[in-house]
């Protein structure tokens, strides 16, 4: 039963809200803006309303995975694994030849319901660092660091380690954004 749950979690993750919103508005987000089918690109290309719809849709995917796991009375580790699979599905959807979004909104949906204390710590730290870093990407890294730290402080790392993997994959997917944001915030003084 749990294997079927995991498969369904991945498949749910592959439903890209940005493509649905883009189709509704007549815009192909895979060929517009950054080409990334996610909330940030939806905002850049279509606007605030599209951003909100895409974020909520992808957030809801992560939420549904957790709700289903709790309803089916699966272990927290099994649900965290399903959350990882939903994020992986969003980032590497089989229907799009592996070209999906970057996973933040789906991860947020999983973390909000499965580990609300860790999610809150992550969110607070991200907002706290933003005025200094002036970059949502770099602030996200600060938030993720706190997610790890608080997990170990509360000794829940053995249960939420699949979410650690999700974070690592998300960070790798944001590699170029992180490099650009870091260079913009901390420009080199080399001639």
C-alpha positions in Angstrom: 0.0 0.0 0.0 2.8 2.4 0.9 4.5 1.8 -2.5 1.3 2.8 -4.3 1.1 5.9 -2.1 4.7 6.8 -3.0 4.0 6.3 -6.8 0.9 8.5 -6.6 2.9 11.1 -4.7 5.4 11.3 -7.5 2.7 11.4 -10.1 0.9 14.2 -8.3 4.1 16.1 -8.2 4.4 15.9 -12.0 1.2 18.0 -12.4 2.8 21.4 -13.1 0.4 24.2 -12.1 2.4 26.7 -14.1 1.6 24.8 -17.3 -2.1 24.8 -16.5 -2.1 28.6 -15.6 -0.1 29.3 -18.7 -2.5 27.4 -20.9 -5.4 29.2 -19.3 -3.7 32.6 -20.0 -2.4 31.6 -23.5 1.3 31.6 -22.4 3.8 28.8 -22.6 6.0 29.3 -19.6 8.5 26.7 -20.8 9.4 29.0 -23.7 8.8 32.4 -22.0 10.9 34.2 -19.5 13.4 31.9 -17.8 11.6 28.9 -19.3 11.0 27.5 -15.8 7.5 26.3 -15.1 7.3 27.7 -11.7 5.8 30.6 -9.6 8.6 33.0 -10.1 8.6 32.8 -13.8 4.8 33.0 -13.9 5.2 36.3 -12.0 7.8 37.6 -14.4 5.9 36.7 -17.5 2.2 36.9 -16.6 2.0 38.8 -13.3 1.0 38.6 -9.6 -2.2 36.7 -10.0 -0.4 34.0 -12.0 2.3 33.8 -9.3 -0.3 33.3 -6.6 -2.2 30.6 -8.5 1.0 28.7 -9.4 2.3 28.9 -5.8 -0.9 27.8 -4.3 -1.4 25.0 -6.8 2.1 23.6 -6.2 1.8 24.2 -2.4 -1.4 22.2 -2.5 0.3 19.2 -4.2 2.7 18.9 -1.2 -0.2 19.4 1.2 -2.3 16.7 -0.4 0.6 14.2 -0.1 0.9 14.8 3.6 -2.9 14.8 4.2 -3.3 11.5 2.4 -0.4 9.9 4.3 -1.8 11.1 7.7 -5.3 9.9 6.7 -3.9 6.5 5.7 -2.0 6.4 9.0 1.4 5.9 7.4 4.5 6.6 9.5 6.0 10.0 9.4 9.1 8.7 7.7 6.8 7.2 4.9 5.1 10.5 4.5 8.3 12.4 4.4 9.5 10.0 1.7 6.3 10.7 -0.2 7.0 14.5 0.2 10.4 14.0 -1.3 8.9 12.1 -4.2 6.3 14.8 -4.8 9.1 17.4 -5.0 11.1 15.1 -7.3 8.0 14.7 -9.5 7.6 18.5 -9.7 11.3 18.9 -10.7 11.6 15.9 -13.0 8.1 15.2 -14.4 8.2 12.2 -16.7 5.6 13.8 -19.0 7.9 16.8 -19.6 11.1 14.7 -20.2 12.3 15.7 -16.7 12.0 19.5 -17.3 10.0 20.7 -14.4 10.0 23.5 -11.8 12.5 24.1 -8.9 10.4 22.6 -6.1 10.1 25.4 -3.6 6.3 25.6 -3.4 5.8 21.9 -3.3 8.4 21.5 -0.6 6.7 24.3 1.4 3.4 22.5 1.2 5.0 19.3 2.5 7.0 21.0 5.3 4.1 23.3 6.4 1.9 20.3 7.3 4.4 17.6 8.2 6.9 19.7 10.2 5.2 23.0 11.1 7.8 23.9 13.7 10.7 23.4 11.2 8.8 25.2 8.5 8.2 28.2 10.8 11.9 28.3 11.8 12.9 28.1 8.1 10.4 30.9 7.2 11.4 33.2 10.0 15.1 32.8 9.2 14.5 33.4 5.5 12.7 36.7 6.2 15.2 37.7 8.9 18.1 37.4 6.4 16.4 39.0 3.5 17.1 42.7 4.5 20.8 41.9 4.7 21.1 39.5 1.7 18.5 41.3 -0.5 18.0 38.1 -2.3 15.2 35.5 -1.9 17.5 32.8 -3.2 20.3 33.5 -0.6 17.7 34.0 2.1 16.2 30.6 1.1 19.7 29.0 1.9 19.6 30.6 5.3 16.2 29.2 5.9 17.2 25.7 4.8 20.3 25.8 7.1 17.9 26.5 10.0 15.7 23.6 8.9 18.6 21.3 9.2 19.8 22.8 12.5 16.4 22.7 14.2 15.8 19.1 13.0 19.0 18.0 14.8 18.2 20.1 17.9 14.7 18.5 18.1 16.3 15.1 17.3 13.8 14.4 14.5 16.4 14.0 11.7 15.8 10.2 11.6 12.2 10.9 10.5 12.6 13.9 8.2 15.8 13.0 6.4 13.9 12.6 3.1 13.2 16.3 3.4 16.9 16.9 3.7 17.4 15.1 0.4 14.6 17.3 -1.1 16.4 20.4 0.1 19.7 19.3 -1.4 18.1 18.6 -4.7 16.4 22.0 -4.6 19.7 23.7 -3.9 21.4 21.9 -6.7 18.5 23.0 -9.0 19.1 26.6 -7.9 22.8 26.4 -8.5 23.0 29.0 -11.2 20.6 31.4 -9.3 22.7 31.0 -6.2 25.9 31.9 -8.1 24.4 34.9 -9.7 22.7 36.1 -6.4 26.0 35.6 -4.5 28.0 37.6 -7.1 25.4 40.4 -7.1 25.4 40.6 -3.3 29.1 40.1 -2.7 30.8 41.4 -5.9 34.4 40.6 -6.3 36.9 43.4 -6.0 39.3 41.7 -8.4 40.3 43.8 -11.5 
